[in-house]
């Protein structure tokens, strides 16, 4: 997650907490619903799912914020059709487990993929490299007419690329993964993407 995205997330949670002393389902939808609906029209997931995912993400972020400012700062998340992908870096295994616990306690969550790394390594150099990799991958996807990039979310942590979303086909997903692997500095690519016709999407 880049600096601007972090600032937006922080402002969103601060506004919700200030207004309500917590985040209700309606509040989450109001905060992110308009933006989610606009994007949802072009996405494989429905507008309703996009709004629900925004609500879930807002609630989880609020739980992280309430539990620990450090946890809120260190953990990033993406939500697609109720499936939560947690990424980021924490210094203790307990923090990693706590973030997953808070995600599971959020209404609407169907699955949690905990890809949070436990490490004290990092710094501005690592962060800059991660941002570059994510930006390069987005550019490659935009330039590839065989990829519907709006259906994918990308997080890069310590040069590991994490993907979540909905692929039109296995061939499309393979192209995305190949693009990621071709970027200088990428150590590994982990995919949490489901195919458009995966029956688990309706469960």
Residue pairs with C-beta under 8 A, 6 or more apart in sequence:
1 9
1 76
1 155
2 131
2 134
6 73
9 61
10 72
12 31
12 32
12 58
12 61
13 23
13 58
13 61
13 62
13 65
13 72
15 31
16 22
16 23
16 27
16 28
16 31
16 58
16 62
17 23
17 62
17 65
17 66
19 27
20 27
22 62
23 58
23 59
23 62
25 55
25 59
25 107
27 58
28 54
28 55
28 56
28 58
28 59
29 51
29 54
29 55
31 54
31 58
32 51
32 54
32 55
32 57
32 58
33 51
33 54
33 55
35 54
36 47
36 50
36 51
36 53
36 54
37 47
37 50
37 51
39 50
39 150
40 46
40 47
40 48
40 49
40 50
40 51
41 47
42 150
43 50
43 150
43 151
43 166
44 148
44 151
44 166
44 168
44 196
45 53
45 80
45 81
45 151
45 166
49 81
49 82
52 82
52 108
53 79
53 80
53 81
53 82
54 79
55 108
56 79
56 82
56 84
56 106
56 107
56 108
56 109
57 77
57 78
57 79
59 106
59 107
59 108
60 77
60 79
60 84
60 102
60 103
60 106
60 109
61 72
61 77
63 102
63 103
63 105
63 106
64 71
64 72
64 75
64 99
64 102
65 72
67 98
67 102
68 95
68 98
70 95
71 90
71 95
71 98
71 99
74 88
74 89
74 90
74 95
75 86
75 87
75 88
75 90
75 99
75 116
76 86
76 87
76 88
76 155
76 157
77 84
77 85
77 86
77 87
77 103
78 84
78 85
78 87
78 153
78 155
78 164
79 85
80 153
80 164
80 165
80 166
81 110
81 166
81 201
82 108
82 109
82 110
82 111
83 110
83 111
83 112
83 113
83 164
83 192
83 194
84 103
84 106
84 109
84 111
84 112
84 113
85 113
85 115
85 153
85 155
85 162
85 164
85 192
86 99
86 100
86 103
86 112
86 113
86 114
86 115
86 116
87 115
87 116
87 117
87 155
87 157
87 162
88 116
88 117
88 157
89 116
89 117
89 118
89 119
89 121
89 122
89 157
89 158
90 96
90 99
90 116
90 117
90 118
91 118
91 119
91 120
92 118
93 118
95 116
95 118
96 114
96 116
96 118
99 114
99 116
100 112
100 114
100 116
103 109
103 112
104 112
110 203
113 164
113 192
115 157
115 162
115 190
115 192
117 157
117 158
117 160
119 158
121 158
122 158
126 158
126 159
129 159
129 185
130 156
130 157
130 158
130 159
131 156
132 185
133 156
133 159
133 161
133 180
133 183
133 185
133 186
134 154
134 155
134 156
134 161
136 183
137 154
137 156
137 161
137 176
137 179
137 180
137 183
138 149
138 154
140 179
140 182
140 183
141 147
141 149
141 152
141 176
141 179
142 149
144 175
144 179
146 171
146 172
146 175
147 172
147 175
147 176
147 179
148 168
148 172
151 165
151 166
151 167
151 168
152 163
152 164
152 165
152 167
152 176
152 193
153 163
153 164
153 165
154 161
154 162
154 163
155 161
155 162
156 162
158 187
159 185
159 186
159 187
159 188
160 186
160 187
160 188
160 189
160 190
161 180
161 183
161 186
161 188
161 189
161 190
162 190
162 192
163 176
163 177
163 180
163 189
163 190
163 191
163 192
163 193
164 191
164 192
164 193
165 193
165 194
166 193
166 194
166 195
166 196
166 201
167 173
167 176
167 193
167 194
167 195
167 196
168 195
168 196
169 195
169 196
170 195
173 191
173 193
173 195
176 193
177 189
177 191
180 186
180 189
181 189
194 200
194 201
